[in-house]
Structure formats: C-alpha cells, structure tokens
Amino acid sequence: METLTDRTAAVTGAGSGIGRALALRLAADGCHLALADRDAVGLAETAALAGSRVRVTTTELDVADEKAVYGWADATVAEHGGVHLVVNNAGVALSGTVEALSLDDYRWIMDINFWGVVHGTKAFLPHLTAAGEGHVVNLSSIFGIAAQPLMSGYNASKYAVRGFTESLRQDLELTGSPVSATCVHPGGIKTNIAKAARVHASVTEATGQDAAAATAEFEKLFMTTPDRAARTILDGVRRDRRRVLIGPDAWAIDGMARVLPTAYQRIVTGLVRSRRG
C-alpha cells in the first residue's frame, strides 16, 4: 500500500494519543476514517479535528467486546464501501508485582491489549482481503521486545501481540494474501497511558515511591510525540515493514536486548533500585 489516498482506515483508540495523531495524518493524506474509542468525547474531538475533506465515522467501542468489534467491522464496510487498513492501537497499562496482582488484573489487561488486537485483526481481515489490498497494524511496545520489572501484565500482553503479529505476517505471505501486517514497538510516547494505568500498592513497596511519583518518574522517559509516532507508523505501512520501532529509546532498548539478551534484566533492575528515595 504505497498510497492511502481514497482508501479507508479503521483505527482503535482514536480518541487521543497515537490513535488521534494517526487519524489526523491519514485524513491529511486523503484517507477516509472509521474511528473507535471508549472515550466518546475524545472520539468526537478527533473527528472534528480530522475535518470534512474525508468521510469520518465514529463508534464508541470496547475492543475487549468481541461481538462489538465484529459489528464495527461490518458497519465500517457498509458505511464506507470497503476497508484497506486497520490499526489496532487501543491499550492500557498495569503495574504491580506478580505476587500482588490478581488474576482479574491479568485478565483485564489481556482482554484489551491482546484480545482487542486479535478481535480487530480477525474481524477486519476478511474485508481487507475482499478489497484486494490491505494492511494490519498492531501496536505492541518496546516492552514486547525487552521486559521491565513491575509490569508483568503489560509485558505479557505486548509480547503476545508481537508473537501474534509476526506469525500473522508469515501466514499472509505463505498463503499469497493481498494483505500484509506490521508490528509496532513504540518507546515512551507523550500520551495519557501512564496516567490512566492501574498501579498496585506493591509498586510503592518495591520502589519506595507512591503511585503519583512513580508515574511522574516514568513519564520523564517519554521522548516522542504522538505525531512523530504516527508518521513513523505510516511510513512503515508504505514501506511494508515487518517491525517498526518508534523513538530513540526504543532503538536503544532493542539494541541492548540484542547485545545482552539476558543481562539487560540486571541492568534494568539496577536502574529501578537506584531511584529509590
């Protein structure tokens, strides 16, 4: 897909952050939009910012709801006449030790971060195939390449997205599909995901910082704007990249994991210890 002009893209998590930035970039390129988010207010704001140059439809959606995602995919095709790009971007964060987090905590994050990606991919894939060309973009994280302490649920969900998407890409090539797939690994992006995260009290016990302080410390590491992330993602689609890294921190962490595939864990743990008050 070298051009997105006069195509239709479906984007989850479009009410803010990377999802909103993608919507605006796509609209500027003349791509019609089917936008979804749980945040109806943010979604409406994104649609207004996209302007009237392209057709924009919006759906209040929980990506963990399988039937709702399939319904959205069918409605998108009915309203737009087809779909060519799906970006499974919606996600949440969760912090806490493995011992402290409940099984319900793990189910919550996997339902959104992993199953939301699976639902979006499966619901839209037949429609992308029917269009004769298409691309699936699934958002993992740099923490789907290298893990960090106190984020087991988030790490697990993003590693799962990576494995799913890399296998999907191979399936599509093996079967001669007109559809391709890209897995995206952002580093720290200046979005609201940290503020909206669930942070267990065990984080304070492990780091010596309360939840607000830990979140503020984490946000200092955010280096890349959502608009820069959107441009990098769409460049990856046009170039049919298998993997897209976003931000200098993502490149640095990826390099560290390649050179020190297990020793990096000691380095990261040491850095967390050094920040204790």
PyMOL commands that set and color helices and strands:
alter all, ss='L'
color gray80, all
select helices_A, chain A and resi 17-28+40-50+66-80+103-131+142-144+152-174+202-207+211-219+226-238+248-259+264-274
alter helices_A, ss='H'
color red, helices_A
select strands_A, chain A and resi 8-12+32-37+56-60+85-88+94-95+134-139+179-186+198-199+243-246
alter strands_A, ss='S'
color yellow, strands_A
deselect
rebuild
show_as cartoon
